[in-house]
Amino acid sequence: MDVDALVAHALTLVEESFIASAGPGGQNVNKVATAVQVRLDVYALRLPPPIFHRLKDLAGSKMTAKGEIVMTARSYRTQEQNREDARKRLAELLRDACNLPQKRAKSRLNRVGKVQRLAGKKIRGAVKAGRGKVRLD
C-alpha cells in the first residue's frame, strides 16, 4: 500500500471545525475561533486489518468509539497555522501506522557462547554471594 497516496486520500476525507482556543493570542482569543478540530472517519479509509489495529493503538484516546480520529490544534494564533499543524500531526500518525515493525529474528547461540555465558553467570553469582553478611565462625 502506498503510504503517500493513503495520506493524501485521508486528508481529502477530513472534516474541520473551528473552536474557541485557550492558547496564545491575547484578547483576540476571546473574539476569534482560532483552534481547529479535525475529524477523520477511519472506516472510510478501508485499511487492511494490521494497519487499522496499529492505527487504533497509536491513536489511543484520540480515536472515538465510532471510529473517528479527532485531533485538536491550538498552539498557534491563526486558524491557518493550527489547521496545518493538525493536518501534519494526522498525516504523521497515519504514516506511523503504515510502518509495520519488523519481526524480531530469534538469535542463535553456539555451544562456546553458551558455555561463556554460563561461566559469566557463575562469576556474577559468586560476587553477589560474597556481598552477604559477614559471619564470625
C-alpha positions as CSV (number, residue, x, y, z in Angstrom):
1,M,0.0,0.0,0.0
2,D,1.4,3.4,-1.0
3,V,1.6,5.5,2.2
4,D,1.7,8.9,0.5
5,A,-1.4,8.0,-1.5
6,L,-3.2,6.9,1.6
7,V,-2.3,10.1,3.5
8,A,-3.4,12.2,0.5
9,H,-6.7,10.3,0.4
10,A,-7.2,10.6,4.1
11,L,-6.6,14.4,4.1
12,T,-9.4,14.7,1.5
13,L,-11.8,13.0,3.9
14,V,-11.0,15.3,6.8
15,E,-13.8,17.4,8.4
16,E,-12.6,20.6,10.0
17,S,-14.3,22.8,12.6
18,F,-13.0,25.8,14.4
19,I,-13.5,26.3,18.1
20,A,-12.6,28.9,20.7
21,S,-9.0,28.5,21.8
22,A,-7.4,29.0,25.2
23,G,-3.9,29.2,23.7
24,P,-1.8,32.3,22.7
25,G,-3.4,35.3,21.1
26,G,-4.2,37.7,23.9
27,Q,-7.7,39.2,23.9
28,N,-8.0,38.1,20.3
29,V,-8.7,34.6,21.6
30,N,-12.0,35.7,23.1
31,K,-13.3,37.0,19.8
32,V,-12.0,34.6,17.1
33,A,-12.2,30.8,17.0
34,T,-8.6,30.0,16.1
35,A,-8.3,26.4,17.3
36,V,-9.1,23.7,14.8
37,Q,-10.5,20.3,15.3
38,V,-10.1,17.8,12.5
39,R,-12.0,14.6,12.3
40,L,-11.2,11.6,10.1
41,D,-13.5,8.5,9.8
42,V,-11.1,5.6,9.8
43,Y,-13.6,3.2,8.4
44,A,-13.9,5.3,5.2
45,L,-10.2,4.6,4.6
46,R,-10.8,0.8,4.3
47,L,-7.4,0.0,5.8
48,P,-6.1,-3.6,6.0
49,P,-6.6,-5.1,9.5
50,P,-3.0,-4.9,10.7
51,I,-2.6,-1.2,9.8
52,F,-6.1,-0.5,11.3
53,H,-5.2,-2.1,14.6
54,R,-1.8,-0.4,14.7
55,L,-3.5,3.0,14.0
56,K,-6.0,2.3,16.7
57,D,-3.2,1.6,19.2
58,L,-1.2,4.6,18.2
59,A,-4.2,7.0,18.2
60,G,-5.2,5.9,21.7
61,S,-7.7,8.4,23.2
62,K,-7.8,10.4,20.0
63,M,-9.9,7.7,18.5
64,T,-13.6,7.7,19.3
65,A,-15.9,4.6,19.7
66,K,-17.4,5.5,16.3
67,G,-14.0,5.1,14.6
68,E,-13.2,8.8,14.2
69,I,-9.8,10.2,14.9
70,V,-10.1,13.7,16.5
71,M,-7.1,16.0,16.5
72,T,-7.2,19.4,18.1
73,A,-4.6,22.1,17.4
74,R,-4.5,25.3,19.3
75,S,-0.7,26.0,19.5
76,Y,-0.7,29.0,17.1
77,R,-2.5,32.3,16.9
78,T,-4.1,31.8,13.5
79,Q,-6.5,29.3,12.0
80,E,-4.2,28.6,9.1
81,Q,-1.3,27.6,11.3
82,N,-3.4,25.5,13.5
83,R,-5.0,23.8,10.5
84,E,-1.6,23.0,9.1
85,D,-0.4,21.7,12.4
86,A,-3.4,19.4,12.9
87,R,-3.2,18.0,9.3
88,K,0.6,17.4,9.7
89,R,0.1,15.5,13.0
90,L,-2.7,13.4,11.5
91,A,-0.5,12.6,8.4
92,E,2.3,11.6,10.8
93,L,0.0,9.3,12.7
94,L,-1.1,7.6,9.5
95,R,2.5,7.2,8.4
96,D,3.5,5.7,11.7
97,A,0.6,3.2,11.5
98,C,1.7,2.1,8.0
99,N,5.3,1.4,9.1
100,L,4.7,-2.1,10.5
101,P,7.5,-3.2,12.8
102,Q,9.9,-5.8,11.6
103,K,9.7,-9.2,13.2
104,R,12.5,-10.0,15.6
105,A,14.8,-12.7,14.4
106,K,15.4,-15.2,17.1
107,S,19.1,-15.2,17.9
108,R,21.0,-18.5,17.9
109,L,23.8,-19.1,20.4
110,N,26.5,-21.6,19.6
111,R,28.0,-24.0,22.2
112,V,31.0,-21.9,23.0
113,G,28.9,-18.8,23.5
114,K,26.5,-20.7,25.8
115,V,29.5,-22.0,27.9
116,Q,30.9,-18.5,28.2
117,R,27.5,-17.0,29.2
118,L,27.0,-19.6,31.9
119,A,30.6,-19.1,33.2
120,G,29.9,-15.4,33.4
121,K,26.7,-16.0,35.4
122,K,28.7,-18.2,37.9
123,I,31.2,-15.4,38.4
124,R,28.5,-12.8,39.0
125,G,26.7,-15.2,41.4
126,A,29.9,-15.7,43.3
127,V,30.5,-11.9,43.5
128,K,26.9,-11.4,44.8
129,A,27.2,-14.2,47.3
130,G,30.3,-12.6,48.7
131,R,28.2,-9.5,49.5
132,G,26.2,-11.2,52.2
133,K,26.5,-10.7,56.0
134,V,29.9,-11.4,57.4
135,R,29.8,-14.4,59.8
136,L,32.4,-14.8,62.5
137,D,32.9,-18.6,62.7
